[in-house]
Amino acid sequence: MIDFEEELKRFHPSLEVEQVEENVYNNKPKDMSDLFQEMLKEMRGNGR
């Protein structure tokens, strides 16, 4: 039978997951409204 307590002691999160988590929390990812605003700026051609 699996000893869950022992398995938890040996568990270490993947470095990749920690890096992704750090990037998500430190940078504000763009949402759909940000993308639409950028598209409108490009379509208008004035950059505002």
Residue pairs with C-beta under 8 A, 6 or more apart in sequence:
41 47
41 48
